Amino acid sequence: SDEIKKTLAMGLYLRFRKENEDVPKYSSSYIKQDPLQFERFVADIFEKSKGGSTWVSRASGDYGVDFDHTINDELYLGQVKCYKGDLSFEPIALVHSNMVKRNAKGGYVVTTGSFTPAAKVYAKGINVELIDGVKLVDIWLASVNNAEQEIRKITPEFI
């Protein structure tokens, strides 16, 4: 349901958000990572759900591109934001600028939150897919399903 997906999206935000100096003590049953690890997490689920291969850029000097995603020799560029609020159009503009510069087929802007109305209007017609927290959960679940199917192909006797 959408309610469960929204709860999972919030959980992803809490898992990967940048902490202030007063880091609360989390239960050992929680997974706590930082925003840089979120980039690798998103790249991995894109690779597992959409196919192709991904490469995560270095943390600084990435010019607004956190990962490259290549499918059938076509390049897609992605930017990832672990935000609790709505994202503005600036990350979309950065990805689009890099798409033009690097002759990429398309791009993604991924957030744990959502997008402002202006961001949604800006993204129309420039081949940048906006992926909010709920859609990210959908892609994550698809990646888990694809991984399970691959395991079943390799080891059908354990099913």
DRENTORKOL-3810 file (N, C-alpha, C; in nm, 4 decimals):
REM DRENTORKOL-3810
@n.u->0.0842; n.v->-0.1191; n.w->0.0000; ca.u->0.0000; ca.v->0.0000; ca.w->0.0000; c.u->0.0879; c.v->0.1243; c.w->0.0000
@n.u->0.0297; n.v->0.2370; n.w->-0.0361; ca.u->0.1049; ca.v->0.3630; ca.w->-0.0347; c.u->0.1511; c.v->0.3987; c.w->0.1062
@n.u->0.0701; n.v->0.3656; n.w->0.2058; ca.u->0.1074; ca.v->0.3968; ca.w->0.3433; c.u->0.2349; c.v->0.3225; c.w->0.3837
@n.u->0.2435; n.v->0.1961; n.w->0.3488; ca.u->0.3641; ca.v->0.1185; ca.w->0.3800; c.u->0.4833; c.v->0.1732; c.w->0.3029
@n.u->0.4640; n.v->0.2071; n.w->0.1759; ca.u->0.5737; ca.v->0.2606; ca.w->0.0952; c.u->0.6221; c.v->0.3952; c.w->0.1503
@n.u->0.5297; n.v->0.4788; n.w->0.1971; ca.u->0.5687; ca.v->0.6069; ca.w->0.2567; c.u->0.6466; c.v->0.5842; c.w->0.3864
@n.u->0.6064; n.v->0.4848; n.w->0.4633; ca.u->0.6786; ca.v->0.4516; ca.w->0.5863; c.u->0.8185; c.v->0.4014; c.w->0.5537
@n.u->0.8308; n.v->0.3159; n.w->0.4523; ca.u->0.9621; ca.v->0.2674; ca.w->0.4109; c.u->1.0498; c.v->0.3810; c.w->0.3575
@n.u->0.9903; n.v->0.4748; n.w->0.2833; ca.u->1.0658; ca.v->0.5901; ca.w->0.2325; c.u->1.1195; c.v->0.6730; c.w->0.3487
@n.u->1.0373; n.v->0.6923; n.w->0.4512; ca.u->1.0824; ca.v->0.7659; ca.w->0.5695; c.u->1.1952; c.v->0.6894; c.w->0.6388
@n.u->1.1828; n.v->0.5572; n.w->0.6438; ca.u->1.2888; ca.v->0.4749; ca.w->0.7023; c.u->1.4198; c.v->0.4882; c.w->0.6266
@n.u->1.4121; n.v->0.4965; n.w->0.4930; ca.u->1.5341; ca.v->0.5177; ca.w->0.4140; c.u->1.5968; c.v->0.6526; c.w->0.4471
@n.u->1.5119; n.v->0.7557; n.w->0.4620; ca.u->1.5637; ca.v->0.8869; ca.w->0.5007; c.u->1.6380; c.v->0.8772; c.w->0.6342
@n.u->1.5752; n.v->0.8144; n.w->0.7330; ca.u->1.6372; ca.v->0.8038; ca.w->0.8655; c.u->1.7637; c.v->0.7183; c.w->0.8622
@n.u->1.7649; n.v->0.6176; n.w->0.7772; ca.u->1.8823; ca.v->0.5298; ca.w->0.7657; c.u->2.0030; c.v->0.6037; c.w->0.7093
@n.u->1.9797; n.v->0.6899; n.w->0.6091; ca.u->2.0914; ca.v->0.7503; ca.w->0.5365; c.u->2.1130; c.v->0.8989; c.w->0.5641
@n.u->2.0302; n.v->0.9618; n.w->0.6443; ca.u->2.0445; ca.v->1.1061; ca.w->0.6646; c.u->2.1756; c.v->1.1398; c.w->0.7338
@n.u->2.2191; n.v->1.2611; n.w->0.7092; ca.u->2.3402; ca.v->1.3102; ca.w->0.7751; c.u->2.3028; c.v->1.3472; c.w->0.9183
@n.u->2.3816; n.v->1.3011; n.w->1.0122; ca.u->2.3553; ca.v->1.3278; ca.w->1.1533; c.u->2.4317; c.v->1.4515; c.w->1.1986
@n.u->2.3740; n.v->1.5222; n.w->1.2944; ca.u->2.4435; ca.v->1.6326; ca.w->1.3596; c.u->2.5439; c.v->1.5739; c.w->1.4575
@n.u->2.6154; n.v->1.6597; n.w->1.5276; ca.u->2.7169; ca.v->1.6125; ca.w->1.6214; c.u->2.6557; c.v->1.5301; c.w->1.7346
@n.u->2.5349; n.v->1.5631; n.w->1.7782; ca.u->2.4686; ca.v->1.4896; ca.w->1.8856; c.u->2.3932; c.v->1.3708; c.w->1.8267
@n.u->2.4687; n.v->1.2679; n.w->1.7897; ca.u->2.4096; ca.v->1.1506; ca.w->1.7262; c.u->2.3341; c.v->1.0695; c.w->1.8313
@n.u->2.2059; n.v->1.0474; n.w->1.8077; ca.u->2.1305; ca.v->0.9665; ca.w->1.9038; c.u->2.1791; c.v->0.8213; c.w->1.9017
@n.u->2.1559; n.v->0.7522; n.w->2.0093; ca.u->2.1888; ca.v->0.6098; ca.w->2.0162; c.u->2.0759; c.v->0.5329; c.w->1.9496
@n.u->2.1098; n.v->0.4571; n.w->1.8462; ca.u->2.0111; ca.v->0.3769; ca.w->1.7759; c.u->2.0178; c.v->0.2334; c.w->1.8251
@n.u->1.9081; n.v->0.1658; n.w->1.8165; ca.u->1.9030; ca.v->0.0244; ca.w->1.8498; c.u->1.9967; c.v->-0.0524; c.w->1.7573
@n.u->2.0546; n.v->-0.1588; n.w->1.8073; ca.u->2.1422; ca.v->-0.2414; ca.w->1.7245; c.u->2.0645; c.v->-0.3134; c.w->1.6143
@n.u->1.9331; n.v->-0.3136; n.w->1.6227; ca.u->1.8528; ca.v->-0.3775; ca.w->1.5177; c.u->1.8328; c.v->-0.2853; c.w->1.3967
@n.u->1.8740; n.v->-0.1583; n.w->1.4074; ca.u->1.8612; ca.v->-0.0629; ca.w->1.2964; c.u->1.9885; c.v->-0.0618; c.w->1.2128
@n.u->1.9723; n.v->-0.0296; n.w->1.0864; ca.u->2.0871; ca.v->-0.0084; ca.w->0.9989; c.u->2.1048; c.v->0.1426; c.w->0.9861
@n.u->2.2213; n.v->0.1947; n.w->1.0219; ca.u->2.2479; ca.v->0.3378; ca.w->1.0119; c.u->2.3672; c.v->0.3592; c.w->0.9217
@n.u->2.3462; n.v->0.4355; n.w->0.8133; ca.u->2.4531; ca.v->0.4670; ca.w->0.7196; c.u->2.4484; c.v->0.6156; c.w->0.6878
@n.u->2.5448; n.v->0.6636; n.w->0.6104; ca.u->2.5503; ca.v->0.8064; ca.w->0.5795; c.u->2.5039; c.v->0.8339; c.w->0.4358
@n.u->2.4851; n.v->0.9623; n.w->0.4009; ca.u->2.4354; ca.v->0.9965; ca.w->0.2671; c.u->2.5232; c.v->0.9454; c.w->0.1528
@n.u->2.6539; n.v->0.9327; n.w->0.1724; ca.u->2.7404; ca.v->0.8794; ca.w->0.0666; c.u->2.7098; c.v->0.7321; c.w->0.0402
@n.u->2.6781; n.v->0.6591; n.w->0.1432; ca.u->2.6400; ca.v->0.5192; ca.w->0.1260; c.u->2.5037; c.v->0.5080; c.w->0.0571
@n.u->2.4223; n.v->0.6118; n.w->0.0707; ca.u->2.2931; ca.v->0.6153; ca.w->0.0021; c.u->2.3133; c.v->0.6158; c.w->-0.1497
@n.u->2.4151; n.v->0.6847; n.w->-0.1970; ca.u->2.4450; ca.v->0.6866; ca.w->-0.3400; c.u->2.4720; c.v->0.5457; c.w->-0.3908
@n.u->2.5543; n.v->0.4693; n.w->-0.3187; ca.u->2.5848; ca.v->0.3314; ca.w->-0.3578; c.u->2.4597; c.v->0.2433; c.w->-0.3498
@n.u->2.3794; n.v->0.2638; n.w->-0.2458; ca.u->2.2546; ca.v->0.1891; ca.w->-0.2290; c.u->2.1639; c.v->0.2094; c.w->-0.3503
@n.u->2.1441; n.v->0.3343; n.w->-0.3906; ca.u->2.0568; ca.v->0.3647; ca.w->-0.5044; c.u->2.1153; c.v->0.3071; c.w->-0.6331
@n.u->2.2441; n.v->0.3253; n.w->-0.6553; ca.u->2.3077; ca.v->0.2705; ca.w->-0.7759; c.u->2.2895; c.v->0.1194; c.w->-0.7819
@n.u->2.3055; n.v->0.0522; n.w->-0.6690; ca.u->2.2896; ca.v->-0.0936; ca.w->-0.6649; c.u->2.1467; c.v->-0.1356; c.w->-0.7006
@n.u->2.0475; n.v->-0.0657; n.w->-0.6451; ca.u->1.9104; ca.v->-0.1081; ca.w->-0.6751; c.u->1.8719; c.v->-0.0752; c.w->-0.8191
@n.u->1.9316; n.v->0.0289; n.w->-0.8774; ca.u->1.9060; ca.v->0.0574; ca.w->-1.0189; c.u->1.9629; c.v->-0.0544; c.w->-1.1057
@n.u->2.0830; n.v->-0.0973; n.w->-1.0719; ca.u->2.1475; ca.v->-0.2046; ca.w->-1.1473; c.u->2.0666; c.v->-0.3343; c.w->-1.1377
@n.u->2.0196; n.v->-0.3659; n.w->-1.0188; ca.u->1.9439; ca.v->-0.4891; ca.w->-0.9984; c.u->1.8035; c.v->-0.4844; c.w->-1.0586
@n.u->1.7402; n.v->-0.3672; n.w->-1.0590; ca.u->1.6023; ca.v->-0.3594; ca.w->-1.1078; c.u->1.5932; c.v->-0.3253; c.w->-1.2559
@n.u->1.6852; n.v->-0.2423; n.w->-1.3057; ca.u->1.6775; ca.v->-0.1963; ca.w->-1.4441; c.u->1.7803; c.v->-0.2628; c.w->-1.5351
@n.u->1.8774; n.v->-0.3343; n.w->-1.4736; ca.u->1.9819; ca.v->-0.3968; ca.w->-1.5529; c.u->2.0958; c.v->-0.3008; c.w->-1.5796
@n.u->2.1862; n.v->-0.3424; n.w->-1.6657; ca.u->2.3018; ca.v->-0.2600; ca.w->-1.6989; c.u->2.4038; c.v->-0.2592; c.w->-1.5872
@n.u->2.4858; n.v->-0.1549; n.w->-1.5864; ca.u->2.5892; ca.v->-0.1419; ca.w->-1.4844; c.u->2.5913; c.v->0.0010; c.w->-1.4321
@n.u->2.6352; n.v->0.0164; n.w->-1.3081; ca.u->2.6433; ca.v->0.1492; ca.w->-1.2477; c.u->2.7842; c.v->0.1758; c.w->-1.1987
@n.u->2.8157; n.v->0.3023; n.w->-1.1885; ca.u->2.9430; ca.v->0.3478; ca.w->-1.1342; c.u->2.9130; c.v->0.4708; c.w->-1.0482
@n.u->2.9560; n.v->0.4674; n.w->-0.9223; ca.u->2.9326; ca.v->0.5785; ca.w->-0.8296; c.u->3.0516; c.v->0.6726; c.w->-0.8340
@n.u->3.0233; n.v->0.8029; n.w->-0.8518; ca.u->3.1299; ca.v->0.9035; ca.w->-0.8581; c.u->3.1911; c.v->0.9269; c.w->-0.7203
@n.u->3.3052; n.v->0.9916; n.w->-0.7205; ca.u->3.3676; ca.v->1.0258; ca.w->-0.5927; c.u->3.2831; c.v->1.1314; c.w->-0.5220
@n.u->3.3046; n.v->1.1456; n.w->-0.3942; ca.u->3.2167; ca.v->1.2288; ca.w->-0.3107; c.u->3.2213; c.v->1.3772; c.w->-0.3455
@n.u->3.3361; n.v->1.4296; n.w->-0.3815; ca.u->3.3429; ca.v->1.5724; ca.w->-0.4124; c.u->3.3847; c.v->1.5917; c.w->-0.5575
@n.u->3.3428; n.v->1.7026; n.w->-0.6136; ca.u->3.3786; ca.v->1.7327; ca.w->-0.7514; c.u->3.3040; c.v->1.6490; c.w->-0.8534
@n.u->3.1831; n.v->1.6047; n.w->-0.8178; ca.u->3.1066; ca.v->1.5210; ca.w->-0.9114; c.u->3.0172; c.v->1.6037; c.w->-1.0032
@n.u->3.0154; n.v->1.7366; n.w->-0.9859; ca.u->2.9372; ca.v->1.8287; ca.w->-1.0686; c.u->2.7886; c.v->1.7939; c.w->-1.0718
@n.u->2.7393; n.v->1.7348; n.w->-0.9631; ca.u->2.5971; ca.v->1.7053; ca.w->-0.9545; c.u->2.5564; c.v->1.5701; c.w->-1.0078
@n.u->2.6529; n.v->1.4835; n.w->-1.0373; ca.u->2.6228; ca.v->1.3479; ca.w->-1.0835; c.u->2.6803; c.v->1.2508; c.w->-0.9809
@n.u->2.5914; n.v->1.1774; n.w->-0.9145; ca.u->2.6356; ca.v->1.0836; ca.w->-0.8123; c.u->2.6639; c.v->0.9445; c.w->-0.8686
@n.u->2.5942; n.v->0.9090; n.w->-0.9768; ca.u->2.6222; ca.v->0.7788; ca.w->-1.0380; c.u->2.5904; c.v->0.7798; c.w->-1.1863
@n.u->2.6654; n.v->0.6979; n.w->-1.2595; ca.u->2.6402; ca.v->0.6718; ca.w->-1.4012; c.u->2.5703; c.v->0.5367; c.w->-1.4099
@n.u->2.4751; n.v->0.5265; n.w->-1.4992; ca.u->2.4038; ca.v->0.4003; ca.w->-1.5209; c.u->2.4051; c.v->0.3746; c.w->-1.6713
@n.u->2.4674; n.v->0.2660; n.w->-1.7115; ca.u->2.4781; ca.v->0.2319; ca.w->-1.8526; c.u->2.3910; c.v->0.1105; c.w->-1.8812
@n.u->2.3000; n.v->0.1275; n.w->-1.9766; ca.u->2.2120; ca.v->0.0191; ca.w->-2.0208; c.u->2.2223; c.v->0.0119; c.w->-2.1730
@n.u->2.2590; n.v->-0.1050; n.w->-2.2258; ca.u->2.2710; ca.v->-0.1235; ca.w->-2.3710; c.u->2.3544; c.v->-0.0136; c.w->-2.4353
@n.u->2.4682; n.v->0.0165; n.w->-2.3761; ca.u->2.5617; ca.v->0.1187; ca.w->-2.4254; c.u->2.5043; c.v->0.2598; c.w->-2.4252
@n.u->2.3960; n.v->0.2821; n.w->-2.3522; ca.u->2.3399; ca.v->0.4175; ca.w->-2.3389; c.u->2.3609; c.v->0.4648; c.w->-2.1955
@n.u->2.4052; n.v->0.5904; n.w->-2.1827; ca.u->2.4414; ca.v->0.6467; ca.w->-2.0537; c.u->2.3250; c.v->0.7248; c.w->-1.9929
@n.u->2.3018; n.v->0.6996; n.w->-1.8642; ca.u->2.2048; ca.v->0.7746; ca.w->-1.7840; c.u->2.2798; c.v->0.8271; c.w->-1.6617
@n.u->2.2492; n.v->0.9491; n.w->-1.6202; ca.u->2.3182; ca.v->1.0106; ca.w->-1.5077; c.u->2.2205; c.v->1.0307; c.w->-1.3923
@n.u->2.2660; n.v->1.0043; n.w->-1.2701; ca.u->2.1776; ca.v->1.0159; ca.w->-1.1552; c.u->2.2338; c.v->1.1007; c.w->-1.0441
@n.u->2.1437; n.v->1.1735; n.w->-0.9810; ca.u->2.1777; ca.v->1.2471; ca.w->-0.8597; c.u->2.0855; c.v->1.1983; c.w->-0.7487
@n.u->2.1415; n.v->1.1819; n.w->-0.6292; ca.u->2.0717; ca.v->1.1229; ca.w->-0.5160; c.u->2.0715; c.v->1.2223; c.w->-0.4003
@n.u->1.9541; n.v->1.2436; n.w->-0.3407; ca.u->1.9421; ca.v->1.3367; ca.w->-0.2280; c.u->1.8635; c.v->1.2715; c.w->-0.1149
@n.u->1.9258; n.v->1.2604; n.w->0.0002; ca.u->1.8586; ca.v->1.2089; ca.w->0.1194; c.u->1.7977; c.v->1.3291; c.w->0.1911
@n.u->1.6737; n.v->1.3618; n.w->0.1540; ca.u->1.6050; ca.v->1.4797; ca.w->0.2061; c.u->1.4723; c.v->1.4405; c.w->0.2683
@n.u->1.4332; n.v->1.5169; n.w->0.3706; ca.u->1.3017; ca.v->1.4933; ca.w->0.4294; c.u->1.1967; c.v->1.5832; c.w->0.3649
@n.u->1.2369; n.v->1.6906; n.w->0.3016; ca.u->1.1428; ca.v->1.7836; ca.w->0.2390; c.u->1.1316; c.v->1.7599; c.w->0.0898
@n.u->1.0757; n.v->1.8592; n.w->0.0217; ca.u->1.0594; ca.v->1.8522; ca.w->-0.1230; c.u->1.1786; c.v->1.9183; c.w->-0.1910
@n.u->1.2299; n.v->1.8537; n.w->-0.2929; ca.u->1.3475; ca.v->1.8990; ca.w->-0.3657; c.u->1.3085; c.v->2.0031; c.w->-0.4702
@n.u->1.3905; n.v->2.1054; n.w->-0.4847; ca.u->1.3662; ca.v->2.2105; ca.w->-0.5843; c.u->1.4198; c.v->2.1685; c.w->-0.7211
@n.u->1.4176; n.v->2.2600; n.w->-0.8155; ca.u->1.4584; ca.v->2.2296; ca.w->-0.9529; c.u->1.6094; c.v->2.2265; c.w->-0.9735
@n.u->1.6897; n.v->2.2795; n.w->-0.8794; ca.u->1.8344; ca.v->2.2897; ca.w->-0.9002; c.u->1.9025; c.v->2.1558; c.w->-0.9293
@n.u->1.8749; n.v->2.0484; n.w->-0.8540; ca.u->1.9400; ca.v->1.9212; ca.w->-0.8870; c.u->1.9025; c.v->1.8703; c.w->-1.0267
@n.u->1.7815; n.v->1.8996; n.w->-1.0700; ca.u->1.7361; ca.v->1.8597; ca.w->-1.2040; c.u->1.8163; c.v->1.9345; c.w->-1.3092
@n.u->1.8368; n.v->2.0628; n.w->-1.2862; ca.u->1.9148; ca.v->2.1441; ca.w->-1.3796; c.u->2.0590; c.v->2.0946; c.w->-1.3888
@n.u->2.1169; n.v->2.0553; n.w->-1.2757; ca.u->2.2539; ca.v->2.0032; ca.w->-1.2762; c.u->2.2646; c.v->1.8730; c.w->-1.3550
@n.u->2.1706; n.v->1.7829; n.w->-1.3311; ca.u->2.1733; ca.v->1.6565; ca.w->-1.4049; c.u->2.1550; c.v->1.6823; c.w->-1.5539
@n.u->2.0603; n.v->1.7685; n.w->-1.5888; ca.u->2.0347; ca.v->1.7956; ca.w->-1.7309; c.u->2.1563; c.v->1.8590; c.w->-1.7973
@n.u->2.2206; n.v->1.9513; n.w->-1.7296; ca.u->2.3414; ca.v->2.0138; ca.w->-1.7843; c.u->2.4490; c.v->1.9090; c.w->-1.8120
@n.u->2.4663; n.v->1.8162; n.w->-1.7190; ca.u->2.5644; ca.v->1.7087; ca.w->-1.7384; c.u->2.5227; c.v->1.6130; c.w->-1.8489
@n.u->2.3928; n.v->1.5908; n.w->-1.8636; ca.u->2.3443; ca.v->1.5058; ca.w->-1.9731; c.u->2.3845; c.v->1.5657; c.w->-2.1080
@n.u->2.3662; n.v->1.6952; n.w->-2.1216; ca.u->2.4022; ca.v->1.7627; ca.w->-2.2464; c.u->2.5525; c.v->1.7555; c.w->-2.2679
@n.u->2.6287; n.v->1.7869; n.w->-2.1648; ca.u->2.7747; ca.v->1.7882; ca.w->-2.1735; c.u->2.8317; c.v->1.6506; c.w->-2.2080
@n.u->2.7726; n.v->1.5446; n.w->-2.1504; ca.u->2.8267; ca.v->1.4096; ca.w->-2.1678; c.u->2.7477; c.v->1.3273; c.w->-2.2690
@n.u->2.6547; n.v->1.3909; n.w->-2.3381; ca.u->2.5736; ca.v->1.3253; ca.w->-2.4411; c.u->2.5024; c.v->1.2002; c.w->-2.3863
@n.u->2.4426; n.v->1.2153; n.w->-2.2670; ca.u->2.3717; ca.v->1.1041; ca.w->-2.2030; c.u->2.2304; c.v->1.0938; c.w->-2.2591
@n.u->2.1790; n.v->0.9733; n.w->-2.2587; ca.u->2.0438; ca.v->0.9447; ca.w->-2.3078; c.u->1.9369; c.v->1.0002; c.w->-2.2134
@n.u->1.9643; n.v->0.9978; n.w->-2.0821; ca.u->1.8662; ca.v->1.0444; ca.w->-1.9848; c.u->1.9281; c.v->1.0605; c.w->-1.8483
@n.u->1.8419; n.v->1.0925; n.w->-1.7521; ca.u->1.8912; ca.v->1.1123; ca.w->-1.6171; c.u->1.7854; c.v->1.0827; c.w->-1.5130
@n.u->1.8311; n.v->1.0759; n.w->-1.3883; ca.u->1.7436; ca.v->1.0528; ca.w->-1.2742; c.u->1.7808; c.v->1.1505; c.w->-1.1639
@n.u->1.6802; n.v->1.1989; n.w->-1.0934; ca.u->1.7022; ca.v->1.2675; ca.w->-0.9671; c.u->1.6198; c.v->1.1897; c.w->-0.8656
@n.u->1.6898; n.v->1.1380; n.w->-0.7646; ca.u->1.6304; ca.v->1.0467; ca.w->-0.6676; c.u->1.6344; c.v->1.1118; c.w->-0.5300
@n.u->1.5223; n.v->1.1089; n.w->-0.4596; ca.u->1.5169; ca.v->1.1635; ca.w->-0.3242; c.u->1.4317; c.v->1.0758; c.w->-0.2347
@n.u->1.4602; n.v->1.0807; n.w->-0.1055; ca.u->1.3757; ca.v->1.0110; ca.w->-0.0094; c.u->1.2466; c.v->1.0875; c.w->0.0152
@n.u->1.2459; n.v->1.2169; n.w->-0.0159; ca.u->1.1271; ca.v->1.2999; ca.w->0.0002; c.u->1.0463; c.v->1.3041; c.w->-0.1286
@n.u->1.0158; n.v->1.4257; n.w->-0.1732; ca.u->0.9426; ca.v->1.4443; ca.w->-0.2985; c.u->1.0000; c.v->1.5661; c.w->-0.3705
@n.u->0.9214; n.v->1.6259; n.w->-0.4601; ca.u->0.9671; ca.v->1.7387; ca.w->-0.5415; c.u->0.8675; c.v->1.8535; c.w->-0.5327
@n.u->0.9188; n.v->1.9742; n.w->-0.5431; ca.u->0.8301; ca.v->2.0912; ca.w->-0.5444; c.u->0.7536; c.v->2.0930; c.w->-0.6762
@n.u->0.6407; n.v->2.1639; n.w->-0.6805; ca.u->0.5684; ca.v->2.1767; ca.w->-0.8077; c.u->0.6563; c.v->2.2361; c.w->-0.9189
@n.u->0.7400; n.v->2.3337; n.w->-0.8844; ca.u->0.8294; ca.v->2.3946; ca.w->-0.9845; c.u->0.9284; c.v->2.2920; c.w->-1.0390
@n.u->0.9780; n.v->2.2042; n.w->-0.9539; ca.u->1.0715; ca.v->2.1002; ca.w->-0.9981; c.u->1.0032; c.v->2.0064; c.w->-1.0968
@n.u->0.8803; n.v->1.9698; n.w->-1.0679; ca.u->0.8063; ca.v->1.8792; ca.w->-1.1560; c.u->0.7826; c.v->1.9427; c.w->-1.2920
@n.u->0.7499; n.v->2.0715; n.w->-1.2942; ca.u->0.7307; ca.v->2.1424; ca.w->-1.4207; c.u->0.8628; c.v->2.1516; c.w->-1.4962
@n.u->0.9700; n.v->2.1848; n.w->-1.4269; ca.u->1.1020; ca.v->2.1990; ca.w->-1.4883; c.u->1.1460; c.v->2.0703; c.w->-1.5569
@n.u->1.1160; n.v->1.9569; n.w->-1.4953; ca.u->1.1639; ca.v->1.8281; ca.w->-1.5470; c.u->1.0880; c.v->1.7800; c.w->-1.6706
@n.u->0.9740; n.v->1.8367; n.w->-1.6981; ca.u->0.8946; ca.v->1.7911; ca.w->-1.8128; c.u->0.9694; c.v->1.8156; c.w->-1.9437
@n.u->0.9796; n.v->1.7108; n.w->-2.0236; ca.u->1.0358; ca.v->1.7238; ca.w->-2.1576; c.u->1.1872; c.v->1.7257; c.w->-2.1671
@n.u->1.2596; n.v->1.7053; n.w->-2.0564; ca.u->1.4065; ca.v->1.7076; ca.w->-2.0654; c.u->1.4677; c.v->1.5708; c.w->-2.0356
@n.u->1.3851; n.v->1.4676; n.w->-2.0286; ca.u->1.4288; ca.v->1.3280; ca.w->-2.0103; c.u->1.5042; c.v->1.3042; c.w->-1.8794
@n.u->1.4606; n.v->1.3754; n.w->-1.7736; ca.u->1.5107; ca.v->1.3510; ca.w->-1.6389; c.u->1.3944; c.v->1.2929; c.w->-1.5592
@n.u->1.4115; n.v->1.1691; n.w->-1.5159; ca.u->1.3069; ca.v->1.1020; ca.w->-1.4392; c.u->1.3180; c.v->1.1430; c.w->-1.2926
@n.u->1.2071; n.v->1.1893; n.w->-1.2360; ca.u->1.2033; ca.v->1.2257; ca.w->-1.0948; c.u->1.1559; c.v->1.1051; c.w->-1.0148
@n.u->1.2354; n.v->1.0665; n.w->-0.9167; ca.u->1.2042; ca.v->0.9482; ca.w->-0.8366; c.u->1.1950; c.v->0.9914; c.w->-0.6908
@n.u->1.0708; n.v->0.9968; n.w->-0.6414; ca.u->1.0502; ca.v->1.0347; ca.w->-0.5011; c.u->1.0667; c.v->0.9117; c.w->-0.4118
@n.u->1.0496; n.v->0.9310; n.w->-0.2825; ca.u->1.0701; ca.v->0.8223; ca.w->-0.1875; c.u->0.9835; c.v->0.7006; c.w->-0.2122
@n.u->0.8563; n.v->0.7225; n.w->-0.2467; ca.u->0.7644; ca.v->0.6106; ca.w->-0.2707; c.u->0.8058; c.v->0.5328; c.w->-0.3956
@n.u->0.8413; n.v->0.6043; n.w->-0.5011; ca.u->0.8856; ca.v->0.5370; ca.w->-0.6234; c.u->1.0193; c.v->0.4660; c.w->-0.6005
@n.u->1.1049; n.v->0.5246; n.w->-0.5179; ca.u->1.2318; ca.v->0.4602; ca.w->-0.4839; c.u->1.2058; c.v->0.3276; c.w->-0.4132
@n.u->1.1089; n.v->0.3244; n.w->-0.3236; ca.u->1.0732; ca.v->0.1995; ca.w->-0.2556; c.u->1.0250; c.v->0.0967; c.w->-0.3579
@n.u->0.9455; n.v->0.1408; n.w->-0.4560; ca.u->0.9005; ca.v->0.0490; ca.w->-0.5620; c.u->1.0199; c.v->-0.0119; c.w->-0.6357
@n.u->1.1180; n.v->0.0721; n.w->-0.6707; ca.u->1.2364; ca.v->0.0242; ca.w->-0.7423; c.u->1.3175; c.v->-0.0701; c.w->-0.6530
@n.u->1.3280; n.v->-0.0365; n.w->-0.5249; ca.u->1.3999; ca.v->-0.1207; ca.w->-0.4289; c.u->1.3343; c.v->-0.2581; c.w->-0.4204
@n.u->1.2021; n.v->-0.2613; n.w->-0.4076; ca.u->1.1304; ca.v->-0.3895; ca.w->-0.4002; c.u->1.1470; c.v->-0.4690; c.w->-0.5297
@n.u->1.1466; n.v->-0.4012; n.w->-0.6437; ca.u->1.1690; ca.v->-0.4693; ca.w->-0.7717; c.u->1.3098; c.v->-0.5282; c.w->-0.7767
@n.u->1.4076; n.v->-0.4562; n.w->-0.7219; ca.u->1.5450; ca.v->-0.5069; ca.w->-0.7231; c.u->1.5579; c.v->-0.6309; c.w->-0.6362
@n.u->1.4881; n.v->-0.6331; n.w->-0.5238; ca.u->1.4904; ca.v->-0.7508; ca.w->-0.4362; c.u->1.4252; c.v->-0.8691; c.w->-0.5078
@n.u->1.3142; n.v->-0.8435; n.w->-0.5736; ca.u->1.2441; ca.v->-0.9492; ca.w->-0.6481; c.u->1.3330; c.v->-1.0039; c.w->-0.7603
@n.u->1.4007; n.v->-0.9162; n.w->-0.8340; ca.u->1.4900; ca.v->-0.9608; ca.w->-0.9412; c.u->1.6055; c.v->-1.0437; c.w->-0.8861
@n.u->1.6601; n.v->-1.0032; n.w->-0.7717; ca.u->1.7699; ca.v->-1.0786; ca.w->-0.7101; c.u->1.7222; c.v->-1.2177; c.w->-0.6683
@n.u->1.6016; n.v->-1.2254; n.w->-0.6125; ca.u->1.5469; ca.v->-1.3557; ca.w->-0.5731; c.u->1.5269; c.v->-1.4460; c.w->-0.6947
@n.u->1.4811; n.v->-1.3904; n.w->-0.8049; ca.u->1.4620; ca.v->-1.4691; ca.w->-0.9270; c.u->1.5948; c.v->-1.5199; c.w->-0.9801
@n.u->1.6980; n.v->-1.4377; n.w->-0.9732; ca.u->1.8312; ca.v->-1.4807; ca.w->-1.0175; c.u->1.8822; c.v->-1.5955; c.w->-0.9316
@n.u->1.8598; n.v->-1.5878; n.w->-0.8021; ca.u->1.9022; ca.v->-1.6952; ca.w->-0.7110; c.u->1.8267; c.v->-1.8240; c.w->-0.7446
@n.u->1.6982; n.v->-1.8129; n.w->-0.7748; ca.u->1.6183; ca.v->-1.9309; ca.w->-0.8093; c.u->1.6683; c.v->-1.9966; c.w->-0.9383
@n.u->1.7164; n.v->-1.9174; n.w->-1.0328; ca.u->1.7703; ca.v->-1.9720; ca.w->-1.1572; c.u->1.8969; c.v->-2.0532; c.w->-1.1303
@n.u->1.9772; n.v->-2.0047; n.w->-1.0376; ca.u->2.1046; ca.v->-2.0686; ca.w->-1.0078; c.u->2.0857; c.v->-2.1929; c.w->-0.9212
@n.u->1.9942; n.v->-2.1844; n.w->-0.8258; ca.u->1.9759; ca.v->-2.2944; ca.w->-0.7301; c.u->1.8289; c.v->-2.3364; c.w->-0.7219
@n.u->1.7713; n.v->-2.3913; n.w->-0.8292; ca.u->1.6296; ca.v->-2.4268; ca.w->-0.8261; c.u->1.5963; c.v->-2.5380; c.w->-0.7275
@n.u->1.6937; n.v->-2.6190; n.w->-0.6902; ca.u->1.6651; ca.v->-2.7301; ca.w->-0.5988; c.u->1.6339; c.v->-2.6831; c.w->-0.4567
@n.u->1.6634; n.v->-2.5596; n.w->-0.4224; ca.u->1.6377; ca.v->-2.5096; ca.w->-0.2874; c.u->1.5030; c.v->-2.4384; c.w->-0.2755
@n.u->1.4238; n.v->-2.4422; n.w->-0.3779; ca.u->1.2962; ca.v->-2.3713; ca.w->-0.3769; c.u->1.1852; c.v->-2.4624; c.w->-0.3307
END
